[in-house]
Structure formats: C-alpha cells, structure tokens
C-alpha cells in the first residue's frame, strides 16, 4: 500500500509539473507576438520610394516598423541596402543621347540641344554592370527606365526618350537581364499617369517593338505611376511626352490643383491602364504602381496679408495627405474588376504599390514623407502608414498572384 501511495503521489506531481509546463508555454506564447518582434511576415503588396540624398538607414528599427515588403530608390545595386525580408526593386535609368551634357543649361531645349543622330541612348548603370547586378540578385524585379514620357526641364529631368527608341532600349536591357538571370522579372518604366496622351506614347512603344522585333513586347510585370498632373507644354506638371507635338490639344488640363488628389480621377487612370493592357492580351499580368503620392500642398482658403497670399491658419493639409494616402491603400487592396483586372489575383486591378515617399522632406508636400531621418522618427503620415499596414498585414502578405476569391470564368470574346 505504501509503495502504491508513493507511486501515485509521484504520478500526481509529474502531472502537476506537466500542466505547469503547458501553462508556462501558453504564457510565453501569449506574451510573444505571433510573428516575433523582428520578423513579421513581409507586406509584399505595399512599399515606399526612397530619396537616397536623405541618407535614411533602411535597417533602423523605426523605418522597419513601417512593415513594408518592398523598397525602391530609382537605381540598381549589387548589394541592396534593405533588411532581410524586404524586396529591393532594381531600376535601370535610361535617357536619349543628347548633343550636350545631360541637364546642362540648354539640355531641356531640343532646338539648342537636339538628340544625337542616329538616335542612341545612355544607361545608368552600364549594360555590363546591369548584367553583373542581375547575376548577383537572382529573381529580382527590374524596372527599365523611369518616366521616359517626361521631357527634361531646365537643369533637370527624368529619362526622356522617344517611344520608338525606348522600345529598342527595353529590348536590349530585357535581353541582358534575362541572359544573366532567367528568373528575373522585368517591367517597363513607369509613365507619369495613364491619360490618353501617355497611353498614346505607350502605344507607340508597343507598336514599335513589334515592328522592330516581330513579336509582342515581353513584359513580366506592367508598371505605371499614378500622379494627376497637368499636361501643358513647358509648364509645371507632366508636360507633353517626347515625340508628341507640343501643339497637341489632347493634354489634360485641370482647373484646380485639388484634382491632384481626386480619387475618381485616380481610379479612372488605373482602369484606363488596365483596359489598355487587356486590349493587348496583357490582362493576366501583374500591374504595379511604383510611384504616386501628394506632390502639391493644398489650401482650402487663401488670404492676402498685405504683402503676400497665405493659407488660412486653421487648415490642416497634413490630414488631407493622410486621408488621401489611406484612401488609396484601401482602393489598391480592394478594387476588383474581372473584365480588366488580374483574374488570378482575385480580379484585383493593382498587385503592388509604392508610396512617394519615405523621406523627401520639403522638396514636395512635406506632409507626405513617412520618416524624418534627422530625428529618426516617423511623421504623422508614417504613423498612419504603419498602423494601416499592421491592420491589413494578412491581406498584404498574400503571394502574387493568389486567387483568394472564387475564380470568375469569363466568356470567350472574339475580336
């Protein structure tokens, strides 16, 4: 009897210890975040653009708290400055060769500084370097150019190039990258906005590629920017694309800069680009918006103070920026249309997007920056960005494509 009691007593204490261990494990699991403090699942669908001149440390805990899964800074790097789990988007910069130095005094003026004949182009980095970077970063996403549809301005510019020459440059760089890394994903450079004028430019690129190479342009990922800007020759905004007469009357001219954050126009442009893709058999390809945001400052009411116009003091442009930013996030995540969207991704119109920007400071609307590198703090927009990502991480972490809704079988359309 004594041995039986001792044996049962021992079994009882083993049971107590086992229960205690389970409870302790539960306590630990409850006190530890589901994804750990340092490694939440990457929010693959959302990212931000980076101003390299700001000197932000992308590996800092403050920047990483934004929780995004993608970063781009309009260049190509052998060793990207991003933490593990965050994709760095490679960009090859291109420009039509000019008869004067790029962005010199007269470089914007095609009368004083015409294109080199026969037409040729420059790349940054060199094509040799592009091949080396591609080989060192297998599976990377590559953008070929940035706003090739933007004419240079005085002492500055983007990647101005005639559409027919861009088709050539795209072919050469696509081939170089794929030879170095067959797993690479290659995208076109982003046009500023999907207006009729910009889609006219893109149509000329598409048609020129087929004329030059006898096949459709091979694009793994389609890419656009989604600003809302005036299209007026040699004026602020988006200007008139190269190759299109500056006398054209097809440009969009808005009566107010408030249209810059008009969600109905924002949606119209996305649908226009998706429609353009569908017409060319490209519907079942991803579409990313690699740059968009709030460039202009807005004011509800201006007052003359006796010497200058000033904004009404109680107007909160900061909240205007945040409201627009969050509205676009909801739009990108939820806008679906099976007639033009990516059916394999639940018919979403857009698969990934990148906010402009992390840290551009006062260059444009200062409230649109997410992070202040001088104070190492998130801005109010950054805090709103972080909180939205955290609240939607499950959806943002879905792989692309993912059919997270029942597939819609579309009828065969004969053209």
C-alpha positions in Angstrom: 0.0 0.0 0.0 2.8 2.4 0.9 4.5 1.8 -2.4 1.2 2.3 -4.3 0.7 5.6 -2.5 4.3 6.7 -3.2 3.8 5.7 -6.9 0.5 7.6 -7.2 2.0 10.6 -5.4 4.9 10.6 -7.9 2.5 10.4 -10.8 0.4 13.3 -9.4 3.4 15.5 -9.2 4.5 14.7 -12.7 1.0 15.6 -13.8 1.3 18.9 -11.9 4.6 19.6 -13.4 3.3 18.8 -16.9 0.3 21.1 -16.5 2.6 23.8 -15.2 4.9 23.5 -18.2 1.9 23.8 -20.6 0.7 26.8 -18.8 4.1 28.4 -18.9 4.3 27.8 -22.6 1.0 29.4 -23.1 2.0 32.4 -21.1 5.2 32.7 -23.2 3.2 32.3 -26.4 0.7 35.0 -25.3 3.5 37.4 -24.3 5.4 36.9 -27.5 4.0 38.5 -30.7 2.7 35.9 -33.2 5.4 36.8 -35.7 8.2 37.8 -33.3 9.4 41.3 -32.6 11.8 41.4 -35.5 10.2 39.3 -38.2 6.6 39.9 -39.1 5.5 38.5 -42.5 6.5 40.9 -45.2 3.7 43.0 -46.5 4.5 42.1 -50.1 2.0 44.4 -51.8 3.0 47.7 -50.3 6.2 49.6 -50.3 7.7 53.1 -50.5 10.2 55.1 -52.6 13.4 56.4 -51.0 15.2 59.7 -51.6 18.9 58.5 -51.4 20.1 62.0 -50.7 18.2 62.0 -47.4 20.6 59.3 -46.0 17.9 57.2 -44.3 19.0 54.0 -42.7 16.5 51.5 -44.0 17.6 48.9 -41.5 16.7 51.1 -38.5 14.0 49.8 -36.2 11.9 52.9 -36.8 12.0 52.6 -40.5 11.4 48.8 -40.3 8.3 49.5 -38.1 6.5 50.6 -41.3 6.3 46.9 -42.1 6.5 47.1 -45.8 7.8 44.4 -48.1 9.2 46.5 -50.9 11.6 49.4 -51.4 12.8 51.3 -54.5 15.2 54.2 -54.9 15.4 54.6 -58.7 18.7 52.9 -59.2 20.3 49.4 -59.4 22.6 48.0 -56.7 24.7 44.8 -56.4 24.2 44.9 -52.6 20.8 46.4 -51.8 20.6 48.5 -48.6 17.4 46.7 -47.4 16.9 44.3 -44.4 16.1 40.7 -44.9 12.5 40.1 -46.0 12.2 43.4 -47.8 12.5 43.3 -51.6 14.7 45.9 -53.3 13.3 46.8 -56.7 16.2 47.4 -59.2 15.9 50.3 -61.7 18.0 50.9 -64.8 18.0 54.6 -65.7 17.9 55.4 -69.4 18.0 58.6 -71.4 18.1 59.5 -75.1 21.6 60.7 -76.0 21.8 64.5 -76.5 24.3 66.7 -78.3 25.1 68.5 -75.0 25.6 67.2 -71.4 22.5 65.9 -69.6 20.8 68.5 -67.5 23.2 71.3 -68.5 21.9 74.8 -69.2 20.3 74.1 -72.5 19.8 70.4 -72.2 16.0 70.8 -72.0 15.8 72.7 -75.3 15.7 70.5 -78.3 16.4 73.4 -80.6 19.6 74.3 -78.8 20.4 70.7 -77.7 18.9 68.2 -80.2 19.1 64.4 -80.0 22.2 62.7 -81.3 21.8 61.3 -84.8 21.4 58.5 -85.4 19.3 58.1 -82.3 21.0 56.3 -79.4 20.6 56.0 -75.7 22.5 56.1 -72.4 22.1 53.8 -69.4 22.9 54.1 -65.7 24.5 51.7 -64.7 26.2 50.4 -67.8 24.8 47.4 -69.5 27.8 45.4 -68.3 27.1 46.4 -64.7 23.4 45.6 -65.2 24.3 42.0 -66.1 26.6 41.7 -63.1 23.9 43.0 -60.7 21.3 40.7 -62.2 23.5 37.7 -61.7 24.2 38.7 -58.1 20.5 39.2 -57.3 18.5 36.3 -58.8 14.8 36.7 -59.0 14.8 40.5 -58.6 12.2 42.8 -60.1 13.7 45.2 -62.6 12.2 48.4 -63.9 13.6 49.6 -67.3 13.6 53.4 -67.0 11.6 56.0 -65.0 9.2 58.4 -66.6 10.6 58.2 -70.1 7.5 60.2 -71.1 8.7 63.3 -69.2 10.6 65.9 -71.2 13.6 67.4 -69.5 13.2 70.7 -67.7 15.8 73.4 -67.0 18.7 71.8 -65.2 16.9 68.6 -64.6 14.9 65.7 -65.9 14.0 62.1 -65.7 14.5 59.5 -68.5 13.3 61.4 -71.6 13.2 59.2 -74.7 11.3 58.9 -77.9 8.9 56.0 -77.7 10.5 54.2 -80.7 13.9 54.3 -79.1 12.6 53.2 -75.7 11.3 50.0 -77.5 14.9 49.4 -78.6 16.4 50.1 -75.1 13.8 47.9 -73.5 14.7 45.0 -75.8 18.4 45.4 -75.2 18.1 45.6 -71.4 15.5 42.9 -71.1 17.7 40.5 -73.0 20.8 41.4 -70.9 18.9 40.9 -67.6 17.3 37.6 -68.7 20.6 36.2 -70.0 22.2 37.0 -66.7 19.3 35.8 -64.6 16.5 33.8 -66.3 14.4 34.1 -63.1 14.4 37.9 -63.1 11.1 39.8 -63.5 11.3 42.7 -65.9 8.9 45.6 -66.0 8.6 48.7 -68.2 9.5 52.1 -66.6 6.5 53.9 -65.2 4.8 56.6 -67.3 3.7 59.5 -65.1 -0.1 58.9 -65.4 -2.5 56.9 -67.6 -4.0 59.8 -69.5 -4.9 59.5 -73.2 -1.7 61.3 -74.1 0.5 59.0 -72.0 -1.3 55.9 -73.4 -0.6 57.3 -76.9 3.1 57.3 -76.0 2.9 53.8 -74.7 1.0 52.5 -77.7 3.9 53.8 -79.9 6.3 51.9 -77.7 4.3 48.7 -78.1 3.8 49.1 -81.8 7.5 50.0 -82.4 8.6 46.9 -80.5 6.5 44.6 -82.8 7.8 46.5 -85.9 11.4 46.1 -84.8 11.4 42.6 -83.4 8.4 40.9 -85.0 6.8 39.9 -81.7 4.9 41.4 -78.8 7.0 43.2 -76.1 7.9 40.7 -73.4 6.8 42.2 -70.1 6.6 40.2 -66.9 5.2 43.0 -64.8 3.4 46.1 -66.0 4.2 49.3 -64.2 2.8 52.8 -64.0 2.9 55.9 -61.9 -0.4 57.4 -60.8 0.0 61.1 -60.4 -2.7 63.5 -61.5 -0.8 66.4 -63.2 -1.5 69.0 -65.9 -0.2 68.2 -69.4 0.9 71.6 -70.7 4.0 72.3 -72.9 6.9 73.7 -70.9 4.9 74.3 -67.8 4.6 72.7 -64.3 3.1 69.3 -64.2 3.8 66.4 -66.6 4.4 68.4 -69.8 3.9 66.8 -73.2 5.6 63.4 -73.9 8.6 63.4 -76.2 7.7 62.5 -79.8 4.2 64.2 -79.5 3.9 67.7 -80.9 3.9 70.3 -78.2 1.0 71.9 -80.0 -1.3 69.0 -79.2 -4.6 69.8 -77.6 -5.0 66.2 -76.2 -3.3 67.0 -72.9 -5.3 67.0 -69.6 -5.6 70.5 -68.1 -7.2 70.7 -64.7 -8.8 73.9 -63.4 -7.6 73.3 -59.8 -4.6 71.6 -58.2 -7.1 69.9 -55.9 -7.6 67.4 -58.7 -4.1 66.2 -57.8 -5.8 64.1 -55.1 -9.1 63.3 -56.7 -10.0 59.7 -56.1 -12.4 59.5 -59.1 -9.6 60.5 -61.5 -7.2 58.2 -59.6 -9.5 55.3 -60.3 -10.1 56.4 -63.9 -6.4 56.3 -64.7 -5.9 52.8 -63.2 -8.8 51.5 -65.2 -7.5 53.1 -68.3 -4.1 51.4 -68.0 -5.7 48.1 -67.2 -8.0 48.5 -70.2 -5.0 49.3 -72.4 -3.3 46.1 -71.1 -6.4 44.0 -71.7 -6.7 45.2 -75.3 -3.2 43.8 -76.0 -3.7 40.5 -74.3 -1.8 41.5 -71.1 -4.7 41.3 -68.6 -3.3 38.2 -66.9 -0.1 40.1 -65.9 0.6 41.9 -62.6 0.3 45.7 -62.5 2.3 47.7 -60.0 2.2 51.4 -59.3 5.8 52.2 -58.5 5.3 55.8 -57.6 2.5 58.1 -56.6 1.7 60.4 -53.7 1.0 64.0 -52.9 3.4 66.5 -54.5 1.4 69.7 -54.1 0.4 71.5 -50.9 -3.3 72.3 -50.7 -5.2 75.1 -49.1 -8.9 75.5 -48.6 -8.8 79.2 -48.5 -6.1 81.8 -49.2 -5.9 85.3 -47.6 -4.0 88.4 -48.6 -1.9 89.5 -45.6 -1.0 92.8 -47.2 2.2 91.7 -48.9 1.6 88.0 -49.8 -1.0 85.3 -50.0 -1.1 82.9 -47.1 -3.2 79.9 -46.3 -5.9 80.1 -43.7 -4.2 79.2 -40.4 -6.6 76.5 -39.2 -6.4 74.5 -42.5 -4.8 71.1 -41.9 -3.0 70.0 -45.0 -1.4 67.2 -43.0 -4.7 65.5 -42.5 -5.6 66.0 -46.2 -2.4 64.0 -47.1 -3.1 61.2 -44.6 -6.8 60.9 -45.7 -5.8 60.6 -49.4 -3.0 58.1 -48.6 -5.2 55.8 -46.6 -8.0 56.0 -49.3 -5.5 54.9 -51.9 -4.4 52.0 -49.8 -8.0 50.8 -49.4 -8.5 51.3 -53.1 -5.5 49.2 -54.2 -6.3 46.4 -51.8 -10.0 46.1 -52.7 -10.6 47.5 -56.3 -11.5 44.5 -58.5 -12.9 44.1 -62.0 -12.9 40.8 -63.7 -13.2 42.4 -67.1 -9.8 44.1 -66.9 -8.2 43.0 -63.6 -5.8 40.2 -62.9 -8.2 37.2 -62.6 -5.5 35.0 -61.0 -5.3 37.6 -58.2 -8.9 37.7 -57.4 -9.5 40.2 -60.2 -7.6 43.0 -58.4 -6.6 45.9 -60.6 -3.3 46.5 -58.9 -1.0 44.0 -57.3 1.7 46.2 -55.6 2.1 49.9 -54.9 4.9 52.2 -53.7 4.2 55.5 -51.8 6.2 58.6 -52.6 8.0 58.8 -50.4 9.8 57.7 -47.3 11.9 60.8 -46.8 11.7 63.5 -49.5 11.3 66.2 -46.9 10.3 69.7 -48.1 11.1 69.0 -51.8 7.4 68.5 -52.4 4.5 68.4 -49.9 6.4 67.8 -46.6 3.4 66.0 -45.0 3.7 63.2 -47.5 7.1 62.0 -46.1 6.8 59.0 -43.8 10.1 59.4 -41.9 12.3 62.2 -40.7 16.0 60.9 -40.9 17.2 63.9 -38.8 15.1 63.0 -35.7 14.8 59.3 -36.6 11.1 59.5 -36.1 8.0 58.6 -38.1 6.0 61.6 -39.3 2.2 61.6 -38.7 1.8 60.1 -42.2 4.4 57.5 -41.3 2.5 56.5 -38.1 -0.8 56.2 -40.1 1.1 54.2 -42.8 2.5 51.8 -40.1 -0.9 51.3 -38.4 -2.7 50.6 -41.6 -0.1 48.1 -42.7 -0.3 46.3 -39.3 -4.1 46.2 -39.5 -4.1 44.7 -43.0 -1.0 42.5 -42.9 -2.7 39.3 -43.6 -4.0 40.6 -46.9 -0.9 42.5 -47.8 1.2 39.3 -47.2 -0.8 37.2 -49.7 1.5 36.0 -52.5 1.0 37.4 -56.0 -0.9 36.1 -57.7 -3.3 34.5 -55.3 -6.9 33.6 -56.1 -8.4 34.5 -52.8 -11.9 34.7 -54.2 -13.7 32.1 -56.4 -12.3 32.3 -59.9 -14.7 34.1 -62.3 -14.8 32.3 -65.7 -15.1 34.9 -68.4 -16.8 34.2 -71.7 -14.7 33.9 -74.7 -14.6 37.2 -76.6 -13.9 37.1 -80.3 -12.3 40.2 -81.9 
